[in-house]
Amino acid sequence: MTVRTPALRLGTRPSALALAQSGLIAERIRAAGRDVELVEIRTPGDRSTAPVTQLGVGVFVSALRDALVDGACDLAVHSYKDLPTAPDPRLVLAAVPPREDPRDALVARDGRVLGELRPGSRVGTGSPRRIAQLAALGLGLELVPIRGNVDTRIGKVVSGDLDAVVVAAAGLRRLGRIDEATELLDPLQMLPAPAQGALAVECRAEDRELADFLATTLEDRPTRAAVAAERAVLATLEAGCSAPVGALADIVSDLDDDGRAVDRVSLRAVAGTTDGELVRASVTGELDNAEKLGAALAAELLDLAGDTLPAATNAGSGANG
């Protein structure tokens, strides 16, 4: 008699984007021979209209993690940038799948790109990181704090309430709406949030067999290394959602001293200061030293900024929206 393996229960937030992301992971698990069903978990962040900076670190994560620990689901999928930098000892980050486009995207009226927006144009974003970098471009834009799902944000452009919004390109791609972007912003103009575009798959620490299965099925080592470097910048700065910090790591091919091809991490980061300036730094190093590279780069940012980094930078660990 064949014993049927129970379907894995995948915990997910109920938003359209979260369901799309979790659906992609579910497809890969099914392709590997395991049944999986989605379990919707509503978080405090889904029930509130307050700005993320007021809701606090981990607001979209804690309910999913509690559901995992309580046995309501077997694994959970997060937008990696939402995870606090401090690990949860109850859980294991079983897999980091291949990353989607990490860039920010502009959605503007009349098909305009950023450089075509007139001074005084109203541009919506709820991210201090984006606000700091947009302000530093000196375009004379009026930056309007907003939050909500992709429909809500783009709807403010369609209605004429805003001239443009800035959102994550990864979200538009996963929702099949990337054609609505009028420009994909070059990281030279706008460094993304650490881990933007990446997903994190967690399960209970004691579920070693499941963790091994998820790692074998979903893991992408270059993505994990890149994101580890970016998030080490956050962890070293102790930066939370209210800190204007951007970081992006690329995996680049190089030659070692013996002429052999090796992969290295090329990391860039930016931080906004209390006087409205930006400090920037970059570093390149070994793939296996990704977290040390991020920590070293954060130390350089601190040296460059002196005491001009926002006080919130020392308020605790978390994701940067």
Number of C-alpha atoms within 10 A of each C-alpha: 3 4 5 7 8 9 13 19 20 26 30 27 25 17 15 15 19 20 20 17 21 25 19 12 22 21 13 15 18 15 11 14 8 15 16 19 15 20 21 18 20 16 17 13 19 15 8 11 12 12 15 22 17 10 15 16 23 20 20 21 22 16 19 26 25 14 18 22 17 11 12 17 24 21 30 26 26 22 21 21 24 23 24 24 24 11 10 13 8 13 18 18 18 24 24 24 21 16 18 16 18 21 20 27 26 24 28 24 18 11 14 17 18 21 8 10 18 13 11 12 16 20 26 27 21 21 24 20 24 25 22 23 22 20 16 15 12 9 16 15 19 17 21 15 14 18 15 16 14 18 9 12 21 24 14 17 20 16 10 11 12 21 24 30 26 25 25 23 24 23 26 19 17 20 16 11 13 18 10 15 24 18 19 20 20 12 15 7 12 22 24 25 29 29 30 30 24 22 26 20 25 24 26 24 16 11 14 13 9 17 22 14 16 24 18 13 17 19 19 15 15 21 20 21 22 27 29 21 31 29 31 23 30 29 22 21 24 19 28 26 28 23 29 26 33 30 30 25 27 18 19 14 12 13 11 11 7 6 8 8 11 13 17 24 26 21 24 23 25 26 28 26 21 12 9 12 15 20 18 18 16 19 15 18 17 15 21 12 14 26 21 17 25 32 20 18 27 26 16 17 23 17 11 16 19 10 11 15 24 18 13 14 21 14 15 18 22 25 27 30 27
